[in-house]
Amino acid sequence: QQQVKQSPQSLIVQKGGISIINCAYENTAFDYFPWYQQFPGKGPALLIAIRPDVSEKKEGRFTISFNKSAKQFSLHIMDSQPGDSATYFCAALAMIKAAGNKLTFGGGTRVLVKP
Amino acid sequence: AAGVIQSPRHLIKEKRETATLKCYPIPRHDTVYWYQQGPGQDPQFLISFYEKMQSDKGSIPDRFSAQQFSDYHSELNMSSLELGDSALYFCASSLSGGGLENIQYFGAGTRLSVL
């Protein structure tokens, strides 16, 4: 059972458009929500992260929106560029211990930005 | 900036053989994590170590073992390899202490192919 559900599985957007990826979780112990970008054959790279006490966080063209009551969060990529074509993973973590807490990933969204 | 170093990058083994994957964390990071990613799948947590002690354990087969050494590097030992073990194996590292210091940074991964 996927603890973090991500949609859509794939997304095609025109250059300059907005890519929107949604995630939902059940475990209320989760208290840290990062987004990772992964190119083929590479490791996931941290894009942006948010804690539940913040409803929105923006870094450049990337914005996370967080709805704690609905247990949902989303990534918006503004002005999408061909170089943004990658797989995006949302993730969640419960900081139960001082270190070593595992990341639980969503299923991933493959984004293709057409020139 | 120095990143997480994994070796080897590619590994080809026969069924029932043994493999050892190595991970060198970012300098001053004291926590390492291992994840397994199958084709088209999201990364699945295997195990984590903090200060050379196992911190958390996920869906790691009994055939696999791992440890963290005094210089904080880690090794994942895989025995009696099966075809289903073919995957990308990622190591991540972080600082300890809670908060955003727990951000996990991923290496480029080791691609293991079991024939």
Chai-1 contact restraints between the chains, C-beta under 6 A:
chainA,res_idxA,chainB,res_idxB,connection_type,confidence,min_distance_angstrom,max_distance_angstrom,comment,restraint_id
A,K42,B,A108,contact,1.0,0.0,6.0,A-B,restraint_1
A,G43,B,F90,contact,1.0,0.0,6.0,A-B,restraint_2
A,G43,B,F106,contact,1.0,0.0,6.0,A-B,restraint_3
A,G43,B,G107,contact,1.0,0.0,6.0,A-B,restraint_4
A,G43,B,A108,contact,1.0,0.0,6.0,A-B,restraint_5
A,G43,B,G109,contact,1.0,0.0,6.0,A-B,restraint_6
A,P44,B,F106,contact,1.0,0.0,6.0,A-B,restraint_7
A,F89,B,D42,contact,1.0,0.0,6.0,A-B,restraint_8
A,M95,B,G98,contact,1.0,0.0,6.0,A-B,restraint_9
A,A98,B,S96,contact,1.0,0.0,6.0,A-B,restraint_10
A,A98,B,G98,contact,1.0,0.0,6.0,A-B,restraint_11
A,A99,B,T31,contact,1.0,0.0,6.0,A-B,restraint_12
A,A99,B,Y50,contact,1.0,0.0,6.0,A-B,restraint_13
A,A99,B,S55,contact,1.0,0.0,6.0,A-B,restraint_14
A,A99,B,S96,contact,1.0,0.0,6.0,A-B,restraint_15
A,G100,B,T31,contact,1.0,0.0,6.0,A-B,restraint_16
A,G100,B,S48,contact,1.0,0.0,6.0,A-B,restraint_17
A,G100,B,Y50,contact,1.0,0.0,6.0,A-B,restraint_18
A,G100,B,S55,contact,1.0,0.0,6.0,A-B,restraint_19
A,G100,B,D56,contact,1.0,0.0,6.0,A-B,restraint_20
A,K102,B,F45,contact,1.0,0.0,6.0,A-B,restraint_21
A,K102,B,D56,contact,1.0,0.0,6.0,A-B,restraint_22
A,K102,B,G58,contact,1.0,0.0,6.0,A-B,restraint_23
A,F105,B,D42,contact,1.0,0.0,6.0,A-B,restraint_24
A,F105,B,P43,contact,1.0,0.0,6.0,A-B,restraint_25
A,G107,B,D42,contact,1.0,0.0,6.0,A-B,restraint_26
A,G108,B,D42,contact,1.0,0.0,6.0,A-B,restraint_27
